[in-house]
Amino acid sequence: MASSPLAPEISLNPLPQADGSCQYTCPTSRTTILTSVNGPLEVRPKDELPSHATIEVIVKPGIGVAGVRETRLSSLIHSTLQSLILTNHHPRTLIQIVAQIVQAEDHTSLPLLLTPLLNCTILSLLIAGIPMRTVGWSVHLAVVQGAKGIKGVEGQVFKLEGGGDDGMETEESEEVVVRNPNSEILSRAKSSHTLTFSKEGDILLIESLECSQGSGGESADGQGWDISDFLKLAEEGKRICCEEGVEIIREALADRKVF
């Protein structure tokens, strides 16, 4: 499914043996994620919870073996899903989520991977019929000093002061926000923000990094950002998730009548 330049490419149930699965490709960075969901399953006695289901999230890297980065991604996904899944509907069981990074411009960049992983996982949960309190959507926003030289992201750039006014024409000194940036744009970013909201507008996750030029999303102390600018950025992220994100889910699942 790819109805517009802003929409990801989504393939549902590419793994027919799983209860629910999805392949998701970001339209700008081309990061591709494959997720599967199985459950409720029998849980190991040591992991059994008397009144709730146990959620297990496994992130597999595209290159090499899993390490600290994959553990961190698993933890962020787990904490986000904990507020979405109605675990009390299936106590003493296991809901297993496996996410495979199929393709990425930068396999070491947590900001570039987190949003596709979250969105792909949420779609797989809906396909699997896992009971959820609500649905959520994630967007990655990077704040860049000027839009000069930014290529391949038409319709993804807006001025921070403009409240979402799209356009590539801006002074080089002005800050612009790029939606779902690729690795080249992220390397120029002043800050990187992964925002996840429920369809009702509740905050599910905020993962922000201060970036120095060329750091590619690594933390850099002392950079900082203005709180009023961050609130404007968060408001735009909320609009994207609650309006465009929900519409993407509806279109992807239109024939399945699960949302």
Secondary structure, DSSP 8 states (H G I E B T S, - for coil): ---STTS-EEEE-SSTTSSEEEEEE-TTT--EEEEEEEEEEE--GGG--SSS-EEEEEEE-SSS---HHHHHHHHHHHHHHHTTB-GGGSTTEEEEEEEEEEE-S-TT-HHHHHHHHHHHHHHHHHHHT--BS--EEEEEEEEEE--TT--S-TTSEEETTTTS-B-S---TTSEEEEES--HHHHTTEEEEEEEEEETTS-EEEEEEEE--TTSSS---TT----HHHHHHHHHHHHHIIIIIIHHHHHHHTTTTT--
